[in-house]
Amino acid sequence: MQSPIHFLRNADAISSAARFARALDAAGVPPRGAVACLLSNTPEYIASYRGSTWSGRRFTPMSGRWTSEDVAYVVENCEADAFVVDARYASIALEGAQRVDPSRRFLVGSAEGGALAGFRPWSEIEALSGAPYDRPLCGETMLYTSGTTGRPKGVLRQNTPQGPPPTITAQAGAAMLSAFMTEGARAGIHLAAAPLYHAGPNTYCDGALLLGADLVLMEHFDPEQFLATVERHRATSTFLVPTHFVRLLRLPPEVRSRYDLSSLSLVCHGSAPVSIEVKHAMLDWWGPILYEFYGGTEGGGVQIGPKEWLAKPGSVGRPRPGLELAILDEAGNAVAPRSEGRVCFKLDATPFEYKGDPEKTRESRHGDGYFSLGDIGYVDEDGYLFLCDRRSDVIISGGVNLYPAKIESVILGLPFVADCCVVGVPNEEWGEEVRAVVQLCDPSAHASNPASDRERAKAAEAIRAACREKLSGPEVPRSVDFDEALPRTETGKLARRSIRSRYWEGKARRI
């Protein structure tokens, strides 16, 4: 699907942000008020985001893929004083909008039949002055973690800076871009191809804006259109996720070679694990411009450059300066190098809480002042972090911990596999057994006919053979199921819970 593309000059972004800040002032939104936003990657998103966070407000973006129930929950939970909505998402926004005064609801675009009752048109904001904002105050973002494991959780920082902008997010993004890019490329063109309501894309886009870069915004990712956009706008930096890599690599060779990507000097990636094979293929294609990071909306962060990664394939890097990383056991004690445990980071000067959920906040705390994003991993003798899997995704079979991500990386390396999810399913003897749910590249293999049955059986045996060659016996899937399309978020995270529930309905789930 071709995506609308928006080019936004740096100066225009700053002017439109000043207009939005003045609109919030005129509507009576207090300097420490909250702004909820339901927009895609558009210039209005940038205006809303920067206008809010550079005028002291707290900004909460949401996804157009959410349900109306999730949108309403987040609008209420974040205590929104204002609400900005794309008309395309009106159907899922109306319930949440009832929680906000009509004078503080803003609509981008036109709903079916014209204006939407109870919303102010964006044209009112465009009519305001775009002169530099005269009451700058450092605001913040409160992002919500993915709703694939239950209600979205709002990550609320407890110590908002009291001085002028830039925000912590903008500073962090600018610091990362400055560390990885040459000085001449920093103020070039940043291509936002991943959804900006997620922490990684948001941070790098905000940092690029702070460095003086112009922006190109893709509302939806299309692999060939992405290549064409890089060439057309001479993009210098972007943020991608592993799913984007896989889709790009599946383009025919003649399409991949058609576009000039020489302007790209930095491609940051994170948000989901990437297989060693996929990353090697991307480095072979694009050269040493891939920089990986691991962290979360809550904080933390390790990073690794291309040369380091080639020396430590599979690692997500070492902590950034000033950040303390520890691998802790169940008792909260540090473990030895190469011993697996809970990946934890030291809480910094701006600790967080999950808004309105003290229990989940307590569950995230470990050891002496550490927090965890829920992942299992280990560090080697040089301090490089290697991730094993999410703690909640670990399969326990006969008392042995098995990591789906490791198994999936083998299966995803097969040329006929489009996507894969490995889950633990009930087994009376072992407690759980490994099952692979696979999406094949050839859609005809899913049709209900004897030929497709034979193709699936052949594919299942090839998958198990590859796993037997590269994995231990317990890690080899006992069986392989096939699905036409596996559910993933826009940042490439599997909706693993929904897949696992197919096999556990009516069963007692493992805690």
Secondary structure as the mmCIF struct_conf table of DSSP 4:
data_model
#
loop_
_struct_conf.conf_type_id
_struct_conf.id
_struct_conf.beg_label_comp_id
_struct_conf.beg_label_asym_id
_struct_conf.beg_label_seq_id
_struct_conf.end_label_comp_id
_struct_conf.end_label_asym_id
_struct_conf.end_label_seq_id
STRN STRN1 ILE A 5 LEU A 8
HELX_RH_AL_P HELX_RH_AL_P1 ASN A 10 ALA A 26
TURN_TY1_P TURN_TY1_P1 ALA A 27 GLY A 28
TURN_TY1_P TURN_TY1_P2 PRO A 31 ARG A 32
STRN STRN2 ALA A 34 LEU A 38
BEND BEND1 ASN A 41 THR A 42
HELX_RH_AL_P HELX_RH_AL_P2 PRO A 43 THR A 53
TURN_TY1_P TURN_TY1_P3 TRP A 54 TRP A 54
STRN STRN3 SER A 55 SER A 55
TURN_TY1_P TURN_TY1_P4 GLY A 56 GLY A 56
STRN STRN4 ARG A 58 PRO A 61
TURN_TY1_P TURN_TY1_P5 GLY A 64 ARG A 65
BEND BEND2 TRP A 66 TRP A 66
HELX_RH_AL_P HELX_RH_AL_P3 SER A 68 ASN A 77
TURN_TY1_P TURN_TY1_P6 CYS A 78 GLU A 79
BEND BEND3 ASP A 81 ASP A 81
STRN STRN5 ALA A 82 ASP A 86
HELX_RH_3T_P HELX_RH_3T_P1 ALA A 87 TYR A 89
HELX_RH_AL_P HELX_RH_AL_P4 ALA A 90 ALA A 97
TURN_TY1_P TURN_TY1_P7 GLN A 98 ARG A 99
BEND BEND4 VAL A 100 VAL A 100
HELX_RH_3T_P HELX_RH_3T_P2 PRO A 102 ARG A 104
STRN STRN6 ARG A 105 VAL A 108
BEND BEND5 GLY A 109 GLY A 109
STRN STRN7 ALA A 111 ALA A 111
TURN_TY1_P TURN_TY1_P8 GLU A 112 GLY A 113
STRN STRN8 GLY A 114 GLY A 114
BEND BEND6 ALA A 115 ALA A 115
HELX_LH_PP_P HELX_LH_PP_P1 LEU A 116 LEU A 116
TURN_TY1_P TURN_TY1_P9 ALA A 117 GLY A 118
STRN STRN9 ARG A 120 PRO A 121
TURN_TY1_P TURN_TY1_P10 TRP A 122 TRP A 122
HELX_RH_AL_P HELX_RH_AL_P5 SER A 123 GLU A 126
TURN_TY1_P TURN_TY1_P11 ALA A 127 ALA A 127
BEND BEND7 LEU A 128 LEU A 128
BEND BEND8 ALA A 131 ALA A 131
HELX_LH_PP_P HELX_LH_PP_P2 PRO A 132 TYR A 133
BEND BEND9 ASP A 134 ARG A 135
STRN STRN10 LEU A 137 LEU A 137
STRN STRN11 GLU A 140 THR A 141
STRN STRN12 TYR A 144 TYR A 144
HELX_RH_3T_P HELX_RH_3T_P3 GLY A 147 THR A 149
BEND BEND10 GLY A 150 ARG A 151
STRN STRN13 GLY A 154 GLY A 154
STRN STRN14 VAL A 155 ARG A 157
BEND BEND11 GLN A 158 GLN A 158
BEND BEND12 GLY A 163 GLY A 163
HELX_LH_PP_P HELX_LH_PP_P3 PRO A 164 PRO A 164
BEND BEND13 PRO A 165 PRO A 165
HELX_LH_PP_P HELX_LH_PP_P4 PRO A 166 THR A 167
HELX_RH_AL_P HELX_RH_AL_P6 ILE A 168 PHE A 180
BEND BEND14 MET A 181 MET A 181
HELX_RH_AL_P HELX_RH_AL_P7 GLU A 183 ARG A 186
TURN_TY1_P TURN_TY1_P12 ALA A 187 ALA A 187
BEND BEND15 GLY A 188 GLY A 188
STRN STRN15 ILE A 189 ALA A 192
BEND BEND16 ALA A 194 ALA A 194
TURN_TY1_P TURN_TY1_P13 LEU A 196 TYR A 197
BEND BEND17 HIS A 198 HIS A 198
HELX_RH_AL_P HELX_RH_AL_P8 ALA A 199 LEU A 210
TURN_TY1_P TURN_TY1_P14 LEU A 211 GLY A 212
STRN STRN16 ASP A 214 MET A 218
BEND BEND18 GLU A 219 HIS A 220
HELX_RH_AL_P HELX_RH_AL_P9 PRO A 223 HIS A 233
TURN_TY1_P TURN_TY1_P15 ARG A 234 ARG A 234
STRN STRN17 SER A 237 LEU A 240
HELX_RH_AL_P HELX_RH_AL_P10 PRO A 242 LEU A 249
TURN_TY1_P TURN_TY1_P16 ARG A 250 ARG A 250
BEND BEND19 LEU A 251 LEU A 251
HELX_RH_AL_P HELX_RH_AL_P11 PRO A 253 ARG A 256
TURN_TY1_P TURN_TY1_P17 SER A 257 ARG A 258
BEND BEND20 TYR A 259 TYR A 259
TURN_TY1_P TURN_TY1_P18 SER A 262 SER A 263
STRN STRN18 LEU A 266 HIS A 269
BEND BEND21 SER A 271 ALA A 272
HELX_RH_AL_P HELX_RH_AL_P12 ILE A 276 TRP A 286
BEND BEND22 PRO A 288 PRO A 288
STRN STRN19 LEU A 290 GLY A 296
TURN_TY1_P TURN_TY1_P19 THR A 297 GLU A 298
STRN STRN20 GLY A 299 ILE A 304
HELX_RH_AL_P HELX_RH_AL_P13 PRO A 306 ALA A 311
BEND BEND23 LYS A 312 LYS A 312
TURN_TY1_P TURN_TY1_P20 PRO A 313 GLY A 314
STRN STRN21 GLY A 317 GLY A 317
STRN STRN22 ARG A 318 PRO A 319
HELX_LH_PP_P HELX_LH_PP_P5 ARG A 320 ARG A 320
TURN_TY1_P TURN_TY1_P21 PRO A 321 GLY A 322
STRN STRN23 LEU A 325 LEU A 328
TURN_TY1_P TURN_TY1_P22 GLU A 330 ALA A 331
BEND BEND24 GLY A 332 GLY A 332
STRN STRN24 ALA A 334 ALA A 334
TURN_TY1_P TURN_TY1_P23 PRO A 337 ARG A 338
STRN STRN25 GLY A 341 LYS A 346
BEND BEND25 ALA A 349 THR A 350
STRN STRN26 PHE A 352 TYR A 354
TURN_TY1_P TURN_TY1_P24 LYS A 355 GLY A 356
HELX_RH_AL_P HELX_RH_AL_P14 PRO A 358 SER A 364
STRN STRN27 ARG A 365 HIS A 366
TURN_TY1_P TURN_TY1_P25 GLY A 367 GLY A 369
STRN STRN28 TYR A 370 VAL A 379
TURN_TY1_P TURN_TY1_P26 GLU A 381 ASP A 382
STRN STRN29 LEU A 385 ARG A 390
HELX_RH_3T_P HELX_RH_3T_P4 ARG A 391 ASP A 393
STRN STRN30 ILE A 395 SER A 397
TURN_TY1_P TURN_TY1_P27 GLY A 398 GLY A 399
STRN STRN31 VAL A 400 LEU A 402
HELX_RH_AL_P HELX_RH_AL_P15 PRO A 404 LEU A 412
TURN_TY1_P TURN_TY1_P28 GLY A 413 GLY A 413
BEND BEND26 LEU A 414 LEU A 414
TURN_TY1_P TURN_TY1_P29 PRO A 415 PHE A 416
STRN STRN32 VAL A 417 ASN A 427
TURN_TY1_P TURN_TY1_P30 GLU A 428 TRP A 430
STRN STRN33 GLY A 431 LEU A 440
BEND BEND27 CYS A 441 CYS A 441
HELX_RH_3T_P HELX_RH_3T_P5 PRO A 443 HIS A 446
BEND BEND28 ALA A 447 ASN A 449
HELX_RH_AL_P HELX_RH_AL_P16 PRO A 450 LYS A 470
BEND BEND29 LEU A 471 LEU A 471
HELX_RH_3T_P HELX_RH_3T_P6 GLY A 473 GLU A 475
BEND BEND30 VAL A 476 VAL A 476
BEND BEND31 ARG A 478 ARG A 478
STRN STRN34 SER A 479 PHE A 482
BEND BEND32 GLU A 484 GLU A 484
STRN STRN35 ARG A 488 ARG A 488
TURN_TY1_P TURN_TY1_P31 GLU A 490 THR A 491
BEND BEND33 GLY A 492 GLY A 492
STRN STRN36 LEU A 494 LEU A 494
HELX_RH_AL_P HELX_RH_AL_P17 ARG A 496 TRP A 504
TURN_TY1_P TURN_TY1_P32 GLU A 505 GLY A 506
BEND BEND34 LYS A 507 LYS A 507
HELX_LH_PP_P HELX_LH_PP_P6 ALA A 508 ARG A 510
#
